[in-house]
Amino acid sequence: MRHFRRSVQFVWVFWLLLFGVWCYGADGPIIKLGKNGVVDNAQFSPDQKYLAILSSVGIKIVDALNFEEVALLSGSITDGLGWGGRNLAFSPDGQLLAVTPGKIWDITEFRLIHTFPEEYGTFVFSPNGQFLVMGDTSGRPGGNITVCEVGEWEVVRRFPGPVEILRCLDVSPDGRFLAAAFEGVRPPPNLDTGSLIVWDFESGKQLHRHQPRSAVYVAQFNPAGTYLVYNSGFRSFTFLDVETWSRRMGLDGSADYPSALAFDPQTGNVAYVPWGNDVEFRNLKEGKLIQAFDGHRGDVRSISIRPDGKVMATTSQDGSAKLWNMETGEEIWHEDSSSPIAALSFRDNTVLLSCSAATLNVREWVIATGGWETILPVRSSAYRNMVFHPTEPILVSRFFGTTEFWDISEGKLETQIEMRPWHLSFSSDGAYLASVNSPVDSVTIINYEDLKTISEFKVDGAIATTFGTDGLIAVRTWGSTQLWDWEDQILKWTVLGQNNGRVAFSPNGEFLFTNAAVWKIPQQRQHFELGQVVDTLAFSPDSSILAAIPRDEKTIDLWSVDSKKIIGKLSGAQNVTTLAFSPDGSLLAGSGNDGIIKIWQLGDGSSIAIETRSKSFATWGGVKRSSLLQNYPNPFNPDTWIPYQLAEDSDVTIRIFSATGQLIRFLNLGHKEAGSYFTRDTAAYWDGRMDSGEYVSSGVYFYSIHAGGKYSIARKMIVIR
């Protein structure tokens, strides 16, 4: 298989705006790639005025008639994403919007009016608008269903749920019944158990409970209030008569993801997911197909039909939202957004590859511009366990009962083998591929050249593998991390302990991270302990730095492996589940559930500048690479300071550009010695004026440094007058 080589053409700074690249402070990401984030749910307001789109970057409010964006309600939203349905709900008059994890927005003024102290993941207003019903979908068994009075927001009633995970709520159109869908919780969450429960909304008396042999994700009343529809697992929709709670009819359902369903308010006909990424609109009485909709790359998460019945909104597991003409089936609008990212890999120091966790959609990103190209647009949601080859343009992934090898430079399937891996990993040189096999609790080592098995050994409870050096491989299990000599199939060493975090070898093979600690492999002893469970981490290419994100934290700790101390922190790491260093160690990339790639600049991996709250800077290591840091204060009025550092003596100039790319100010700093220029006494100073002497107006500006014949990555600053 051919090696991957690609040249990169850099463009001028103002293209950063076009491609959606943001610059941050010295301790935060310098670049974000993928500006829309992951779209999860879209719902029309009952008054037909707006469409609300819930995503990982906020709530986008779109005009429901001309489809133009009118507002973005701030706040990154991740809790409650992933199931679509009712994590977003309008009041009957369309003036209020309830959204996960427990916020109430006034849509008439686009302002937040209430935040609940508890977190909720599903909402529904009573038909008269007097009450809001909220449910805890966090996964805690027995989560209560809470009813509060709209306006006062005080709890007036609770419905105790079973020892299961709440997934969906609905109130009947006449306000008589409350229905809830639940998923079983036998560890791990069991898709073979679940419940549908109906209560009398006024008295709280349980009227009906059905326990199908599957999880229940959808519970919804039709507009006339004659049927309650629920999704019994992944196979079918069942329609229950609300007077007798007996089965009246059914529809074939989805096979791979919790199904979505919506009723046409005008006709009572139903739009639903028969399979994966398709939507069908059927006459409910006759069962005849009226229209079919096909265009998403991933399974459909949510469906909403505009009150006039002319337009349908859908969101997908691929992270996108689409609007459809209900009569013709044509797509009339789309939000091309990100999807959760499962694999991240640098091709070189300027190009990054990402792979969607949902659709095997591979994109190539040019870091300097934020520009991207889709090089493997596979339309399926059945792919799992993606991993990039470390040196060749190959992506390996499980597809049902096979393992497929995709040539991403050609965009085609290269070959496939019969293997159903639970987890995949490559050796650092790409010569070997390890597979944790499910459900037989074994590890298989494959020669990448001919794809033949060269070693296989049993490991009870195996979860994941990581290759080391000298024939070692670490196998993570539910209760330990085991080091094996995979060639001789000999267990060399076991680190006991409840293993909930990640496992990783340092590139030089001397250290192993597991159980929240770094271990010396030759001596088989602990080197130092981090003190917190870590789910996301990466060693720098020279093995001197460990970048680690403690569980439930939003910062990256930079540990010196030698000194065993934290030598820096990087902010802005919320939702990051994957980290990767560039080959020269100058950049650290991270991404995950929000579909946005964040890049931090670390110099060459042995030096980094961090801006603290006091606006002073701390540097660790020597200055081995020139770099431009974020100005401070930012935003500013009227003046600002621009810090930088030099690896060698240089003539230094700084150029400042308008948002359109026009050069407005040229700062000649003269000849400077190698070192750091961070303080107000040493950093470059800009008084906010153009070369003409006039003050610049409020807005966004960019600046770059010219030192030693090289330009840096551009940064953004904001002027507020």
N, C-alpha and C positions, 0 to 999 in steps of 0.2 A: 504494500500500500504506500502511496506516494506521500512524501513529506509536504507540509503546508508552508507555503511562502507567499507573502502578500505585501506589496509596498503600500505606503500610506501617504497621501497627499494632504498636507495641512492647508487650511483656508484661513481667511482673515477673521479677526475677533468678532465682528458683528454677526457672523453666522451662528454664534452661540445662541442668540435669541431665537433664530428660526428653528433650531433643533431642540430647544427646550433644555438648555444646560444652565444650572445655577451655580454660583460660587458662594462659599461659606467662609466662616472664620477659620483661623489657623488650626483650631482644635476640632473643627467640624469638617464634613466632606467639602472638597473643593469643586466637585462635579456631581450632579445627579443625572442619570440617564433614564429616560422613560417617564415623562412628566405626568401622565394621567393616572398612574397607579393601577390597582386591580379594581375593576367594576364588579360589584356583587349583586346589586338589586336595583330595579327601576320600577316606580309606581306612579300612575297618573293620579292627580287630585280629583276628588269627586265633582268639583265645579268645572273640570276640564280646562283649567287655566295653566297648570304646571305639570311637568314631569320631574320627579325627584330621582336622582341617580346616586346611589350610595357606593362609595369607593374608599380605598385605603388612603386617599389624600383629602377626603372631605365629602360633602354632599353638594352635588351640582344641581342647580335648579334651572330647568330648561322650559322655555315657552312651549306649551303643548300644541300650539297651532302652527307656529313658524319654525320651531325647533332651534331657536337661538338661545344661547346661554344667557341667563339674566342675573345669576348670583352663584357664588360658591360659599357655602357655609363652612367655616374654618374648622380645622381639627382633623388629625389623622385618625381614621377609624379602622380598627382591626378586630376588636372583640366582637363576636357575633357574625363576622364574615364567614362565608363558606356554605351557607344553607339557603340563601335567597329567601323568598317567601315573605315573612312578616317581621323582619328586623327593621322595617321601615313602614310607617303607617300614617296616613292622613286622617284628620278628623272629618266627620261627615260634611261640614261646611267648607272644607279645604283650607281653613285658615291656620291650623296647627299641624305640626309634623313631629311625630315621636320616632326616635331613632336610637339604635344601640349605641352605647351601653346604658342609656337612660337619660336622654336629653330631649327637651321640648322646645321647638322653634316656632316663633310667630312668623308665618310665611308672608303675611301682609307687610311686615317691616323687615323681614330677614334678620331677626335678632333672636338670640337665645334667651328664653324667659324662665326656664327651670331646669335644674339638674338633680336627679335623684341620688341620694347617698349610696344606694345599692346599685349593682349592675344588672341590667336586664337585656335579654337577647331577642325577645319576640313581643309584639304589641298588637292590640286591636282596640279601636274605640267602639263603644256601644252605639247602636244605630241612632239614638237620640242625642249623641254627643255629650251626654252627662258624665259618663265614666270612661276611664282608660284602664284596660286590662293589660297587665304586664307579667311576663314569665321569666324565670331564671333558667337560662339555657347553658350555663357555664360547665355543665357536666357533673355538678354535685348532685348526688341522688336525692330524690325527694324535694326538689326545688319548689318553693311555694309559688302559686299564682296569686298575684296581688291586684286588687281593684282599688283605684283612687278616684276621687272626685275631681273632674276637670276644673281648673281655675284655682281651687284651693290646694290641690295636689296632696291631700291627706288620705291615708289609707283608710278605707271604709269596710273592706272585706278581704278575706283570704280563702283560697281554695287549696287545701293541702294535696299535693300530688303524691303518686306512688314512689317507691324507691327505684325510679327510672329517670332517664334524661328527657326533659321537656324539649320538644322540637317545634311545635306550632300551636297557635291559638286562633279561635274564631268565635264570634257571637252571631247567632242567627239574626236574619233581617228584622224579625219582630221583637228581638231582644229577650226572648224566653229562655234560650239555651246558650250555654258555654261549652265548647268542644275543645279538647286538647289531645295532641299526638305525642307519644312517648317512645323512646328507644330503650331497650334493655341495657343493663349495666354490668352484667357478669364480666369480669376482667378477662381480656380487653373487652370494650363495649361490644355487646353481642347482637349482631344483626338478625339473629334468629328469634329474638323476643321483642315484645313491644306491647303497647296498649293504646286504645282509643277510649277516652272517657268523656261522657256528657253529663253536665250538671244543670239543674234548674238555676238560672242566673239570679233570681230573686232570693230564693230560700237557701241556696247552696247545697241542696240535696242531690246526691248522685243518682242519675236516672238510668244510665247504661254504661257498661264497660265491656269492650270487646278486646280479646287478646289473640290476635292472629299469630301464626308461627313465623313472624317476621317483625322487623322494626317498622314503626309508623312515623312518617315524616310530614305528611300533609293531612290537615283536617279543615274542610272548607264547606260552607253552606252555599247552595245555589241562590241566585237573586230572589227567586220566589219563596225561598225558605222551605221548600218541600223535601229537599234531599240534603243529607250530609255526606260529603265525599271524602274518603280517606285513601291514602296510598299504602297498601299492605306490602311493605318492603319494596322490592325492585320488580315486581311482576305485574301488578294490576291495580286499577282504581276500582273501588267498590262504592256504590251509591246506596245509602240507607234511607228508608222512609222515616221521617222524623216523628211520625205518630206511633209507629210500631217498632222502630229501630231494626227492621228486617231488611235483608238485601233485596233491592229492586232491579239493579242492572250492574254491569261492569264494563271497563275499558282496559285493553291491553296497555301495560305500562312500560317504563324504562327498565333496562337491564344493568346499568352500570353506575347510576347516580340517583340520589333522591329526586323524584319527579316533580315537575311543576305543573300547575293547572290554573286556569282562569276562565270565568264565565263572561260572555258578552252581555252587558247590562241591558241591551235593547231586545235581544231575541232569546236569551237564556241558553244559547248554544255554547259549546265548550271548546277551548283550546288547551291542548295538553301535549305531553312529551311521550310519544310511543316508543322512541328509541334514541337515546344519546343526544345528538345535536339537531334532531328534527322536531318540528312542531306541527301538529295537525289540528285543524279546526273542523269540528263535526256537528251535524245536526243531531241534537241530543235525543229527540223523539224517534227519528228514523235510523240513526246510526250512520248516515251517509257522510262521506268526506266532502266538505265544502271547499277547503283550500289547504295546501301543504306549504310549509316554509322551511327552507334549508339554506344555511349560510354560515352558521357558527362552526368553529373548529373544535370546540369542546362541548361537553354536555350542558344543556340549558338549565340554568338555576332558577330563574323567575320569569313569570309571564304576567303582563298587565294590559288590559284592553281599555282604551279611552272610552269615557262614558257614552260617546255617540256611536261607538262600535265600528268606527272607520279605521282606526290605527291601533296596532298592537306593539307593545314594547317587550323585548326579551333581553335577558343577560345570560352570560355563558361562563362556564368554567375556564374558558380561554381568556377571561378578563374583559370581554367586550360587551357593549350594549348596542342593540339594533332596533330600529322602528320599521314596521312593515305596513304596507297597504293591505287591509283585510280583504278587499274585493279581488285584487289582482295577484296578491302574494309577493309583490315586488318589494325589495328593500328600498326605503326612501331616506334613511339616515343611519349613520353608525358612529360610534365612539370607539376608535381603534386604540385600545388601551393595552396595558401590560397584563401578564398573568404571573402567578407565583413562579419563582425561578428555583429550579432544582439543582442545576449545575452551572458553575462559573469557572472559566479558565482563560488565562492570558495566552495569546498566541505569541506576542512579543511585548515590548514595553509600551506599545502604542495601540494595540488592537486587543479587544476582549471579546470572548464568546460567551453567550448565555443560552440556556436551554429551559424552556417552559416546563413546569412541573405537571402541566395538564395535557399538553398537545404535542410534545416533541418539536416545538417550534424553535428553531435555532436562529439566533440573530448575531451578526458581527457588528461590534460597536467600534467606531473610531474615537478614541478618548479625547483627542484635542478638539473635536468639533461637536461631539454628541451625535453625529450622524450614524445611522444604522442601516443594515441591509438584511432582510430575511433570506437566509440561504438554505433553509430546510423547512418549508411550510407543510408539515404533515398534519392532515386533518383527522385526528383521532384522539380520544381521551383514554385509551386503554394502555398507554405506555407508563412504565414504572421504572424506578431505579436507574436514572440516566447517569452516565459517567463519560467524560471526554478522555480520549487517548492523550497522554502527556506530550507526544511529539508529532503525531500525525492527525490529519483532518478526519478523524473517526469519532463517532458517537455510538456508544453501546447502550442498549436499553432492553428491558423485558417487554414482550408483547404477548399477553396471555401465556401460553405454554412454551414460548420460544424466546431466544435471545437474539436480537437483531443488531447488525453492524452496518451503520449508515456512513457513507462517504459524504461529508457535509460540503466538500468543495465541488462535488458534482450534483449534490442534492438527490442522491439515489441510494437505494438499498444495495449494499455490497454483498452481504451473505447473511445467513441465519443458522443457528444450531438449536437442537432440541435441549433446552435447559430453562428451568423456571426459577430464577434467582430471587432471593429475598433481599440481597444486597450485592453490589458489584464494586470492585476496586481494582485499579491498575498498579503495578509496580512503578517506581519512579522513572525507569527507563522504558516503560511500555512493553517490556518483553513478556510479561505474564499478567493474566487476568484472574482474579479470585472471585468466586461466587459462593455466597451463603445460600444453601439449598433449602427450600421449604417444601414440604414439612418434615424432611428426613433428618434435620439437625446435623448436617455435614458441610464441609468446606471443600470445594473443588478448585484446583489450580490448573489453568489452561495455558498452553503455549500459544502466544498470540500469532506467531508466524503461520502455524498450520491448524490452529484452533482445536488441537487434540489435548485430552486430559492427561496430565503428567503426574498428578498427585491428588489423592482424595482421602480425607480422614474425618472421623465422627467427632463432633463437639456438641454436647448436650446444651440446648438453649442458646445456640449461636444466633447473634443478631447482625453483626457487621464485622468487617475485616479491614485491616490497614497493613500495607507492606512496609517492612523495615529494610535493613541491609543484611548482607551475609546470610541470606536464606531464611530470615526470620519473618514471621507474620503474626500480628496481634489479632486475636479473635475476641470480640466483645460478646459477653453472654449476659443473661439477666442478673447474675450474681457475682461476676468476676471478669477480669481481663486475663486471657491466657496467651503466652508467647510460645509459638510453635516453630520448630525447624520443619518447614513444610516439605523439604526434599526428602528427609528421613522420616517424616511423620512422627516426630518426637516432641512431647510437651516439655518445654525447657523451664517454664517459670509461670507462676500464677499470682496475680494480685487480687485478693479477695475484697469483697465489699459490694454493696448495692450500687450497681453501675447505671446511673441515669444520664450521665453526660457523655461527651465525645471522647474518642481515643485517637491519638496521632503520634507518629514518629517525627523526630527532627530530621531534616534532610541528610545530616551527616551520620545518622544512625546511632548516635550516642545517647539520645534521650527519648523517653516515652511519656506522653501525657495520658493519664487515666485516673479516674477516681479523684478529680480535683487536685491532682498533684503531678509534679514532674519527677520522673524516676530515671536514675542512671542505669542503663542497660548492662554494661559490662559488670558493674558491682552488684546489680540486682538490689538496689536500695533506693529509698526516697531521697531526692535531691532537695526539693522544697515543696511546700503545700500552698495552694492558692486560697484555701479557706472557703470557697464557694463552688457549687456545682456549675460547670461550664458546658454549654450545649454547642457553642460555636467558637472555633479557634483555628489558628494557622501559625506555623513556624515560618520565620523569614528564611530566604534562600541560604543564608550563611549560618543558620541555626542559632543565631545570637539573641533573637527576639521572639517572644511568644505573644501573639495578639489573641486575647481571650475576652469573650463577652459573658459575664456571669449571668446565670438564669434570672429572668425578670428585670434585667438592667438595660439601660439605653446607651451605655458607654462601652468603649473598647479599652481594656487595660493592656498596656504595653509592658511586658515583663522582660527584664534582662535575665537571661538564663544563667549567666555567670554570677552576677551580684545577687540574684534571687529577690530583686526589688522591682516595684512598679516605677518605671522611669518616664511614663507619659500616659495620658488619657485622651481618647478621641471621642467627641460627642456625636450625636446624631445617628446612633446605631440601632434605633428602634426598628423592629421587624426584620432585622438581619439574621439569617440562619446559615449563611455560607460566606466564608472569607477566603480570599486568595491574594497572595503577594505577586507583584510583577517580577519577572526574572531578575531584574537588577535590584529589587527590594525598595525601589523608590516610591511605589504606589501600593496601596492596600485597597482592594475592592470588596464590597460586601453587598449581598442582596438576599431576598427571601420572599416572605408571604405577600408583601405589598407590590412586588413586581418592579420595584425601582432599584437600579444599581447605583450605589454610592461609592465614591472614590476619595480616599484620603491621601495627601501627599506626605511622604516620610523622608524626603531627601533621598539618600541612597540606602536607607535601611539602617544606617549607623548614626544618623543625625535627624533631629526633628525639632521644630519650634512649636511651642504651645502658648497660646494667649490665655492668661488667667483673668479672673474677674477684675483684678486691679489694673489690667492692661499692661502688666509687665510680662516679659517673656522669659521662658526657661529653655535651655538647649541641652540635649544630652548627646554625647559623642562629639567628634570633631566635625567641622564643616567641610564636607568632601564634595558637595554639589551646590552650585549657586541656585537660589530659589527666591521667589517673590511671595510674600505673605499678605494676609488680609490687612487692609487699612483699618485704622482706628482713630476716632470713633466711626462707626458705620451703622446706620445712616449718620450724616453729619451736616452741620451748618455752623459757621461758614467754612471751616478749614479741617484738614485731616492729615494724619501721618501715615506713611507707607513703609513698612518694615521689609528688609530683605537681608540675604546673606550671600557671601561670595566665597567660592572655593579657591580662587586665586586673585592676585592683583589684576584689576580691570578698569577700563574706562566705562563709566556707568551712565546710562540715560534711561529716563522713564517717559513713556508716551501715554497720553490719556485720550480716549476716543469717546465720541458720542455714541448713542445707541444705534445710529445708522452707519457707524464705522468711520466717521470723519475725525481726523486728528485735530484736537482742539487745544492741546497744550503739550509742549515739549520741555522736559526738565533735564538739564544737563548737570549731573552731579559731579562731574570731573573724574579724576583718577582716584580709585579707592583700593586700600589694601584688603587682602583676604580677611574675612571675619564676619561677625554678625552686627547688623545695624537695626536694632529693634527699638531703642528708647527714643523719646522725643528729641533728645540731643543729637542722635545719630541717624535716625530714620529720615527718608525723603519727606519733605514738607510740601503740601499743596494748599494754596490759599483759596481754592475754589474759583479761580479766574481762568479765562481763556488767554491765549497768547495776545489777544487784542487788548487785554486788561479788563474786559467786562466779566461780571460774575455769571457763572452758568446758572441756568434755571433748574428747578426741581426735576428730578428724573434719574434714570439709570445711566451710568457711565462705566467704561472699562479701562483698565490700565495694564501695561506690560513693561517688562524691564529688558534692556539691551546691555549685556555685559559679556565681555570675552567673545564677541561675535555670535552670540546665541540669544534667541528670544525665549522667554518663559511661557508657560501656560498663562493665559489672560485671566484676570480676576475682575469681579464686578463690585461697584460701590454705588451708593445711593445718596443723592443730595436732596434734602428736604428744606425748603425755604419757608 
